Amino acid sequence: MVKVTVWNEHRHEKKNPVVAQNYPNGIHGAIASFLEKEGADVQTATLDEPEHGLTDEVLANTDVLVWWGHIAHNEVSDEVVKKVVQHVLNGMGLIVLHSGHFSKVFKTLMGTSCDLKWREADDRERLWVVDPSHPIVSGIGEYIELDREEMYGEHFDIPAPDELVFLSWFEGGEVFRSGCTYRRGNGKIFYFRPGHETYPTYHNEKIQRVITNAVKWTAPTEHERPVYGNAKPLEEISIK
């Protein structure tokens, strides 16, 4: 059973009645609920908990961390960021959702600004599957259509993805790399674009299926992290 921690700022739900109506148990609660139904062992963590809910004990008990943030990226402790990044390098999976592209964790792992274009105008979004053989899109079909979403547009300042899984088209004409995978150290990362807080995106069954598939894909594989540093020779070296 995969052990998942769903992290969320949990700020919008407290301030915006539209968000509270969409997600009465928080965005983290909604995501945790459908992952639990798929058999994952799920816990949640939020920004205002001690150590943002990401204590050493919690991280040690996490196979995959799901991250949603938006308005309080700068409030996340640098020490917690360092711990999360190290756990990813050691093999923990990371799924970064929507505006989590600007989180300290994602920007640190990418090494770029992760900036982009955006617009809130009820755009229709069509997420085209561009890698139909990838496990993350199992059961999805050719595309996912969302009636209303926030637009994200290129250029998206990220490193070239290891694998591009989704490419979005928006009603206003923009396109965006909406599903990107990366490997950092022993860890696997999936960035997935949809999920603006004022829309009920995480109640969409296909969006839920993508995140569920991504949890399985990013879960650690059973192998030890490579040993680094000064190394003794495996064979005797003859002096010439």
C-alpha positions as protocol buffer text, in pm:
chain_id: "A"
residue {
  index: 1
  type: MET
  ca { x: 0 y: 0 z: 0 }
}
residue {
  index: 2
  type: VAL
  ca { x: 142 y: 337 z: -104 }
}
residue {
  index: 3
  type: LYS
  ca { x: 173 y: 589 z: 179 }
}
residue {
  index: 4
  type: VAL
  ca { x: 65 y: 933 z: 56 }
}
residue {
  index: 5
  type: THR
  ca { x: 81 y: 1273 z: 225 }
}
residue {
  index: 6
  type: VAL
  ca { x: -138 y: 1543 z: 68 }
}
residue {
  index: 7
  type: TRP
  ca { x: -7 y: 1891 z: 148 }
}
residue {
  index: 8
  type: ASN
  ca { x: -214 y: 2205 z: 104 }
}
residue {
  index: 9
  type: GLU
  ca { x: -183 y: 2567 z: 218 }
}
residue {
  index: 10
  type: HIS
  ca { x: -549 y: 2555 z: 327 }
}
residue {
  index: 11
  type: ARG
  ca { x: -580 y: 2932 z: 308 }
}
residue {
  index: 12
  type: HIS
  ca { x: -823 y: 2991 z: 19 }
}
residue {
  index: 13
  type: GLU
  ca { x: -1083 y: 2762 z: 175 }
}
residue {
  index: 14
  type: LYS
  ca { x: -1086 y: 2981 z: 488 }
}
residue {
  index: 15
  type: LYS
  ca { x: -1117 y: 3312 z: 301 }
}
residue {
  index: 16
  type: ASN
  ca { x: -1317 y: 3249 z: -16 }
}
residue {
  index: 17
  type: PRO
  ca { x: -1673 y: 3108 z: 11 }
}
residue {
  index: 18
  type: VAL
  ca { x: -1659 y: 2978 z: -347 }
}
residue {
  index: 19
  type: VAL
  ca { x: -1355 y: 2767 z: -263 }
}
residue {
  index: 20
  type: ALA
  ca { x: -1514 y: 2653 z: 62 }
}
residue {
  index: 21
  type: GLN
  ca { x: -1823 y: 2544 z: -132 }
}
residue {
  index: 22
  type: ASN
  ca { x: -1614 y: 2352 z: -385 }
}
residue {
  index: 23
  type: TYR
  ca { x: -1399 y: 2192 z: -117 }
}
residue {
  index: 24
  type: PRO
  ca { x: -1574 y: 2192 z: 224 }
}
residue {
  index: 25
  type: ASN
  ca { x: -1304 y: 1961 z: 363 }
}
residue {
  index: 26
  type: GLY
  ca { x: -1024 y: 2152 z: 193 }
}
residue {
  index: 27
  type: ILE
  ca { x: -850 y: 2075 z: -134 }
}
residue {
  index: 28
  type: HIS
  ca { x: -631 y: 1833 z: 62 }
}
residue {
  index: 29
  type: GLY
  ca { x: -941 y: 1661 z: 198 }
}
residue {
  index: 30
  type: ALA
  ca { x: -1090 y: 1617 z: -148 }
}
residue {
  index: 31
  type: ILE
  ca { x: -770 y: 1469 z: -290 }
}
residue {
  index: 32
  type: ALA
  ca { x: -717 y: 1247 z: 14 }
}
residue {
  index: 33
  type: SER
  ca { x: -1073 y: 1115 z: -17 }
}
residue {
  index: 34
  type: PHE
  ca { x: -1045 y: 981 z: -372 }
}
residue {
  index: 35
  type: LEU
  ca { x: -694 y: 845 z: -312 }
}
residue {
  index: 36
  type: GLU
  ca { x: -819 y: 653 z: -8 }
}
residue {
  index: 37
  type: LYS
  ca { x: -1097 y: 502 z: -220 }
}
residue {
  index: 38
  type: GLU
  ca { x: -827 y: 375 z: -456 }
}
residue {
  index: 39
  type: GLY
  ca { x: -651 y: 198 z: -170 }
}
residue {
  index: 40
  type: ALA
  ca { x: -378 y: 443 z: -72 }
}
residue {
  index: 41
  type: ASP
  ca { x: -280 y: 501 z: 291 }
}
residue {
  index: 42
  type: VAL
  ca { x: -333 y: 878 z: 309 }
}
residue {
  index: 43
  type: GLN
  ca { x: -253 y: 1150 z: 562 }
}
residue {
  index: 44
  type: THR
  ca { x: -281 y: 1527 z: 515 }
}
residue {
  index: 45
  type: ALA
  ca { x: -68 y: 1824 z: 618 }
}
residue {
  index: 46
  type: THR
  ca { x: -127 y: 2200 z: 598 }
}
residue {
  index: 47
  type: LEU
  ca { x: 77 y: 2516 z: 612 }
}
residue {
  index: 48
  type: ASP
  ca { x: -27 y: 2638 z: 957 }
}
residue {
  index: 49
  type: GLU
  ca { x: 57 y: 2316 z: 1140 }
}
residue {
  index: 50
  type: PRO
  ca { x: 391 y: 2295 z: 1325 }
}
residue {
  index: 51
  type: GLU
  ca { x: 666 y: 2242 z: 1064 }
}
residue {
  index: 52
  type: HIS
  ca { x: 380 y: 2280 z: 810 }
}
residue {
  index: 53
  type: GLY
  ca { x: 275 y: 1928 z: 905 }
}
residue {
  index: 54
  type: LEU
  ca { x: 590 y: 1788 z: 741 }
}
residue {
  index: 55
  type: THR
  ca { x: 780 y: 1664 z: 1043 }
}
residue {
  index: 56
  type: ASP
  ca { x: 1065 y: 1416 z: 1015 }
}
residue {
  index: 57
  type: GLU
  ca { x: 825 y: 1143 z: 1125 }
}
residue {
  index: 58
  type: VAL
  ca { x: 566 y: 1234 z: 860 }
}
residue {
  index: 59
  type: LEU
  ca { x: 820 y: 1252 z: 578 }
}
residue {
  index: 60
  type: ALA
  ca { x: 980 y: 925 z: 685 }
}
residue {
  index: 61
  type: ASN
  ca { x: 635 y: 769 z: 654 }
}
residue {
  index: 62
  type: THR
  ca { x: 562 y: 915 z: 308 }
}
residue {
  index: 63
  type: ASP
  ca { x: 614 y: 734 z: -21 }
}
residue {
  index: 64
  type: VAL
  ca { x: 453 y: 1010 z: -230 }
}
residue {
  index: 65
  type: LEU
  ca { x: 398 y: 1376 z: -140 }
}
residue {
  index: 66
  type: VAL
  ca { x: 119 y: 1564 z: -322 }
}
residue {
  index: 67
  type: TRP
  ca { x: 169 y: 1943 z: -310 }
}
residue {
  index: 68
  type: TRP
  ca { x: -87 y: 2221 z: -363 }
}
residue {
  index: 69
  type: GLY
  ca { x: 7 y: 2583 z: -288 }
}
residue {
  index: 70
  type: HIS
  ca { x: -74 y: 2927 z: -423 }
}
residue {
  index: 71
  type: ILE
  ca { x: -76 y: 3241 z: -210 }
}
residue {
  index: 72
  type: ALA
  ca { x: 172 y: 3158 z: 64 }
}
residue {
  index: 73
  type: HIS
  ca { x: 476 y: 3004 z: -107 }
}
residue {
  index: 74
  type: ASN
  ca { x: 708 y: 3241 z: 79 }
}
residue {
  index: 75
  type: GLU
  ca { x: 570 y: 3130 z: 416 }
}
residue {
  index: 76
  type: VAL
  ca { x: 706 y: 2778 z: 371 }
}
residue {
  index: 77
  type: SER
  ca { x: 1015 y: 2738 z: 586 }
}
residue {
  index: 78
  type: ASP
  ca { x: 1344 y: 2697 z: 402 }
}
residue {
  index: 79
  type: GLU
  ca { x: 1433 y: 2420 z: 646 }
}
residue {
  index: 80
  type: VAL
  ca { x: 1120 y: 2226 z: 556 }
}
residue {
  index: 81
  type: VAL
  ca { x: 1194 y: 2281 z: 186 }
}
residue {
  index: 82
  type: LYS
  ca { x: 1544 y: 2137 z: 233 }
}
residue {
  index: 83
  type: LYS
  ca { x: 1401 y: 1831 z: 406 }
}
residue {
  index: 84
  type: VAL
  ca { x: 1142 y: 1771 z: 136 }
}
residue {
  index: 85
  type: VAL
  ca { x: 1397 y: 1809 z: -143 }
}
residue {
  index: 86
  type: GLN
  ca { x: 1633 y: 1565 z: 29 }
}
residue {
  index: 87
  type: HIS
  ca { x: 1354 y: 1310 z: 66 }
}
residue {
  index: 88
  type: VAL
  ca { x: 1281 y: 1341 z: -307 }
}
residue {
  index: 89
  type: LEU
  ca { x: 1649 y: 1286 z: -386 }
}
residue {
  index: 90
  type: ASN
  ca { x: 1639 y: 982 z: -160 }
}
residue {
  index: 91
  type: GLY
  ca { x: 1344 y: 834 z: -349 }
}
residue {
  index: 92
  type: MET
  ca { x: 1017 y: 991 z: -228 }
}
residue {
  index: 93
  type: GLY
  ca { x: 774 y: 1064 z: -512 }
}
residue {
  index: 94
  type: LEU
  ca { x: 647 y: 1420 z: -560 }
}
residue {
  index: 95
  type: ILE
  ca { x: 330 y: 1534 z: -739 }
}
residue {
  index: 96
  type: VAL
  ca { x: 308 y: 1911 z: -782 }
}
residue {
  index: 97
  type: LEU
  ca { x: -37 y: 2044 z: -867 }
}
residue {
  index: 98
  type: HIS
  ca { x: -145 y: 2363 z: -1044 }
}
residue {
  index: 99
  type: SER
  ca { x: 7 y: 2675 z: -881 }
}
residue {
  index: 100
  type: GLY
  ca { x: 253 y: 2459 z: -691 }
}
residue {
  index: 101
  type: HIS
  ca { x: 478 y: 2532 z: -991 }
}
residue {
  index: 102
  type: PHE
  ca { x: 585 y: 2842 z: -793 }
}
residue {
  index: 103
  type: SER
  ca { x: 652 y: 2655 z: -469 }
}
residue {
  index: 104
  type: LYS
  ca { x: 999 y: 2668 z: -322 }
}
residue {
  index: 105
  type: VAL
  ca { x: 1019 y: 2291 z: -342 }
}
residue {
  index: 106
  type: PHE
  ca { x: 946 y: 2271 z: -715 }
}
residue {
  index: 107
  type: LYS
  ca { x: 1163 y: 2570 z: -806 }
}
residue {
  index: 108
  type: THR
  ca { x: 1454 y: 2424 z: -610 }
}
residue {
  index: 109
  type: LEU
  ca { x: 1423 y: 2089 z: -785 }
}
residue {
  index: 110
  type: MET
  ca { x: 1386 y: 2251 z: -1129 }
}
residue {
  index: 111
  type: GLY
  ca { x: 1655 y: 2518 z: -1090 }
}
residue {
  index: 112
  type: THR
  ca { x: 1455 y: 2771 z: -1296 }
}
residue {
  index: 113
  type: SER
  ca { x: 1202 y: 3049 z: -1231 }
}
residue {
  index: 114
  type: CYS
  ca { x: 905 y: 2823 z: -1326 }
}
residue {
  index: 115
  type: ASP
  ca { x: 722 y: 3137 z: -1442 }
}
residue {
  index: 116
  type: LEU
  ca { x: 443 y: 3142 z: -1700 }
}
residue {
  index: 117
  type: LYS
  ca { x: 148 y: 3337 z: -1843 }
}
residue {
  index: 118
  type: TRP
  ca { x: -193 y: 3314 z: -1670 }
}
residue {
  index: 119
  type: ARG
  ca { x: -548 y: 3443 z: -1695 }
}
residue {
  index: 120
  type: GLU
  ca { x: -868 y: 3388 z: -1494 }
}
residue {
  index: 121
  type: ALA
  ca { x: -1146 y: 3411 z: -1754 }
}
residue {
  index: 122
  type: ASP
  ca { x: -1338 y: 3080 z: -1741 }
}
residue {
  index: 123
  type: ASP
  ca { x: -1143 y: 2939 z: -2034 }
}
residue {
  index: 124
  type: ARG
  ca { x: -1236 y: 2597 z: -2164 }
}
residue {
  index: 125
  type: GLU
  ca { x: -931 y: 2369 z: -2138 }
}
residue {
  index: 126
  type: ARG
  ca { x: -855 y: 2055 z: -2336 }
}
residue {
  index: 127
  type: LEU
  ca { x: -567 y: 1848 z: -2204 }
}
residue {
  index: 128
  type: TRP
  ca { x: -438 y: 1636 z: -2490 }
}
residue {
  index: 129
  type: VAL
  ca { x: -258 y: 1310 z: -2409 }
}
residue {
  index: 130
  type: VAL
  ca { x: 69 y: 1328 z: -2602 }
}
residue {
  index: 131
  type: ASP
  ca { x: 225 y: 1012 z: -2453 }
}
residue {
  index: 132
  type: PRO
  ca { x: -54 y: 752 z: -2473 }
}
residue {
  index: 133
  type: SER
  ca { x: 173 y: 468 z: -2357 }
}
residue {
  index: 134
  type: HIS
  ca { x: 255 y: 638 z: -2026 }
}
residue {
  index: 135
  type: PRO
  ca { x: 112 y: 472 z: -1711 }
}
residue {
  index: 136
  type: ILE
  ca { x: -8 y: 810 z: -1583 }
}
residue {
  index: 137
  type: VAL
  ca { x: -272 y: 830 z: -1860 }
}
residue {
  index: 138
  type: SER
  ca { x: -405 y: 475 z: -1822 }
}
residue {
  index: 139
  type: GLY
  ca { x: -784 y: 484 z: -1861 }
}
residue {
  index: 140
  type: ILE
  ca { x: -795 y: 851 z: -1971 }
}
residue {
  index: 141
  type: GLY
  ca { x: -857 y: 836 z: -2346 }
}
residue {
  index: 142
  type: GLU
  ca { x: -731 y: 1093 z: -2598 }
}
residue {
  index: 143
  type: TYR
  ca { x: -797 y: 1406 z: -2391 }
}
residue {
  index: 144
  type: ILE
  ca { x: -961 y: 1558 z: -2083 }
}
residue {
  index: 145
  type: GLU
  ca { x: -1197 y: 1850 z: -2134 }
}
residue {
  index: 146
  type: LEU
  ca { x: -1269 y: 2101 z: -1857 }
}
residue {
  index: 147
  type: ASP
  ca { x: -1550 y: 2352 z: -1911 }
}
residue {
  index: 148
  type: ARG
  ca { x: -1385 y: 2625 z: -1702 }
}
residue {
  index: 149
  type: GLU
  ca { x: -1030 y: 2663 z: -1575 }
}
residue {
  index: 150
  type: GLU
  ca { x: -761 y: 2922 z: -1518 }
}
residue {
  index: 151
  type: MET
  ca { x: -539 y: 2961 z: -1823 }
}
residue {
  index: 152
  type: TYR
  ca { x: -169 y: 2888 z: -1800 }
}
residue {
  index: 153
  type: GLY
  ca { x: 27 y: 2969 z: -2115 }
}
residue {
  index: 154
  type: GLU
  ca { x: 372 y: 2927 z: -2262 }
}
residue {
  index: 155
  type: HIS
  ca { x: 646 y: 3004 z: -2219 }
}
residue {
  index: 156
  type: PHE
  ca { x: 664 y: 2789 z: -1905 }
}
residue {
  index: 157
  type: ASP
  ca { x: 1016 y: 2839 z: -1766 }
}
residue {
  index: 158
  type: ILE
  ca { x: 1097 y: 2481 z: -1668 }
}
residue {
  index: 159
  type: PRO
  ca { x: 1371 y: 2243 z: -1780 }
}
residue {
  index: 160
  type: ALA
  ca { x: 1273 y: 2024 z: -2074 }
}
residue {
  index: 161
  type: PRO
  ca { x: 1065 y: 1745 z: -1918 }
}
residue {
  index: 162
  type: ASP
  ca { x: 1197 y: 1390 z: -1914 }
}
residue {
  index: 163
  type: GLU
  ca { x: 853 y: 1299 z: -2050 }
}
residue {
  index: 164
  type: LEU
  ca { x: 575 y: 1527 z: -2172 }
}
residue {
  index: 165
  type: VAL
  ca { x: 245 y: 1355 z: -2091 }
}
residue {
  index: 166
  type: PHE
  ca { x: -18 y: 1629 z: -2144 }
}
residue {
  index: 167
  type: LEU
  ca { x: -32 y: 1937 z: -2365 }
}
residue {
  index: 168
  type: SER
  ca { x: -319 y: 2179 z: -2294 }
}
residue {
  index: 169
  type: TRP
  ca { x: -511 y: 2399 z: -2535 }
}
residue {
  index: 170
  type: PHE
  ca { x: -717 y: 2689 z: -2399 }
}
residue {
  index: 171
  type: GLU
  ca { x: -1019 y: 2866 z: -2545 }
}
residue {
  index: 172
  type: GLY
  ca { x: -822 y: 3190 z: -2568 }
}
residue {
  index: 173
  type: GLY
  ca { x: -571 y: 3022 z: -2799 }
}
residue {
  index: 174
  type: GLU
  ca { x: -280 y: 2944 z: -2565 }
}
residue {
  index: 175
  type: VAL
  ca { x: -110 y: 2608 z: -2519 }
}
residue {
  index: 176
  type: PHE
  ca { x: 75 y: 2477 z: -2215 }
}
residue {
  index: 177
  type: ARG
  ca { x: 287 y: 2177 z: -2111 }
}
residue {
  index: 178
  type: SER
  ca { x: 41 y: 2052 z: -1849 }
}
residue {
  index: 179
  type: GLY
  ca { x: 179 y: 1712 z: -1755 }
}
residue {
  index: 180
  type: CYS
  ca { x: 555 y: 1681 z: -1710 }
}
residue {
  index: 181
  type: THR
  ca { x: 771 y: 1414 z: -1549 }
}
residue {
  index: 182
  type: TYR
  ca { x: 1118 y: 1448 z: -1403 }
}
residue {
  index: 183
  type: ARG
  ca { x: 1368 y: 1235 z: -1218 }
}
residue {
  index: 184
  type: ARG
  ca { x: 1583 y: 1392 z: -950 }
}
residue {
  index: 185
  type: GLY
  ca { x: 1823 y: 1164 z: -762 }
}
residue {
  index: 186
  type: ASN
  ca { x: 1623 y: 852 z: -678 }
}
residue {
  index: 187
  type: GLY
  ca { x: 1291 y: 1037 z: -684 }
}
residue {
  index: 188
  type: LYS
  ca { x: 1027 y: 1079 z: -955 }
}
residue {
  index: 189
  type: ILE
  ca { x: 830 y: 1403 z: -1000 }
}
residue {
  index: 190
  type: PHE
  ca { x: 506 y: 1473 z: -1186 }
}
residue {
  index: 191
  type: TYR
  ca { x: 379 y: 1827 z: -1246 }
}
residue {
  index: 192
  type: PHE
  ca { x: 6 y: 1843 z: -1332 }
}
residue {
  index: 193
  type: ARG
  ca { x: -146 y: 2179 z: -1425 }
}
residue {
  index: 194
  type: PRO
  ca { x: -526 y: 2176 z: -1359 }
}
residue {
  index: 195
  type: GLY
  ca { x: -675 y: 2269 z: -1024 }
}
residue {
  index: 196
  type: HIS
  ca { x: -750 y: 2638 z: -975 }
}
residue {
  index: 197
  type: GLU
  ca { x: -924 y: 2670 z: -640 }
}
residue {
  index: 198
  type: THR
  ca { x: -1244 y: 2844 z: -758 }
}
residue {
  index: 199
  type: TYR
  ca { x: -1331 y: 2555 z: -993 }
}
residue {
  index: 200
  type: PRO
  ca { x: -1435 y: 2202 z: -885 }
}
residue {
  index: 201
  type: THR
  ca { x: -1158 y: 2045 z: -1092 }
}
residue {
  index: 202
  type: TYR
  ca { x: -1055 y: 1783 z: -836 }
}
residue {
  index: 203
  type: HIS
  ca { x: -1407 y: 1636 z: -845 }
}
residue {
  index: 204
  type: ASN
  ca { x: -1360 y: 1546 z: -1213 }
}
residue {
  index: 205
  type: GLU
  ca { x: -1320 y: 1167 z: -1242 }
}
residue {
  index: 206
  type: LYS
  ca { x: -1053 y: 1184 z: -1512 }
}
residue {
  index: 207
  type: ILE
  ca { x: -848 y: 1435 z: -1313 }
}
residue {
  index: 208
  type: GLN
  ca { x: -877 y: 1202 z: -1014 }
}
residue {
  index: 209
  type: ARG
  ca { x: -765 y: 911 z: -1231 }
}
residue {
  index: 210
  type: VAL
  ca { x: -455 y: 1099 z: -1347 }
}
residue {
  index: 211
  type: ILE
  ca { x: -353 y: 1183 z: -990 }
}
residue {
  index: 212
  type: THR
  ca { x: -419 y: 826 z: -875 }
}
residue {
  index: 213
  type: ASN
  ca { x: -209 y: 691 z: -1162 }
}
residue {
  index: 214
  type: ALA
  ca { x: 63 y: 944 z: -1083 }
}
residue {
  index: 215
  type: VAL
  ca { x: 79 y: 828 z: -722 }
}
residue {
  index: 216
  type: LYS
  ca { x: 147 y: 474 z: -842 }
}
residue {
  index: 217
  type: TRP
  ca { x: 405 y: 595 z: -1096 }
}
residue {
  index: 218
  type: THR
  ca { x: 598 y: 822 z: -858 }
}
residue {
  index: 219
  type: ALA
  ca { x: 600 y: 573 z: -570 }
}
residue {
  index: 220
  type: PRO
  ca { x: 954 y: 466 z: -480 }
}
residue {
  index: 221
  type: THR
  ca { x: 1106 y: 159 z: -639 }
}
residue {
  index: 222
  type: GLU
  ca { x: 1299 y: -76 z: -417 }
}
residue {
  index: 223
  type: HIS
  ca { x: 1661 y: 9 z: -466 }
}
residue {
  index: 224
  type: GLU
  ca { x: 1919 y: 188 z: -257 }
}
residue {
  index: 225
  type: ARG
  ca { x: 2038 y: 535 z: -336 }
}
residue {
  index: 226
  type: PRO
  ca { x: 2386 y: 530 z: -499 }
}
residue {
  index: 227
  type: VAL
  ca { x: 2685 y: 588 z: -276 }
}
residue {
  index: 228
  type: TYR
  ca { x: 2873 y: 909 z: -353 }
}
residue {
  index: 229
  type: GLY
  ca { x: 3210 y: 1050 z: -255 }
}
residue {
  index: 230
  type: ASN
  ca { x: 3559 y: 903 z: -242 }
}
residue {
  index: 231
  type: ALA
  ca { x: 3554 y: 536 z: -341 }
}
residue {
  index: 232
  type: LYS
  ca { x: 3802 y: 252 z: -294 }
}
residue {
  index: 233
  type: PRO
  ca { x: 3885 y: 51 z: -607 }
}
residue {
  index: 234
  type: LEU
  ca { x: 3694 y: -273 z: -670 }
}
residue {
  index: 235
  type: GLU
  ca { x: 4006 y: -428 z: -824 }
}
residue {
  index: 236
  type: GLU
  ca { x: 4370 y: -402 z: -727 }
}
residue {
  index: 237
  type: ILE
  ca { x: 4536 y: -123 z: -923 }
}
residue {
  index: 238
  type: SER
  ca { x: 4882 y: -205 z: -1051 }
}
residue {
  index: 239
  type: ILE
  ca { x: 5141 y: 69 z: -1024 }
}
residue {
  index: 240
  type: LYS
  ca { x: 5286 y: 145 z: -1365 }
}
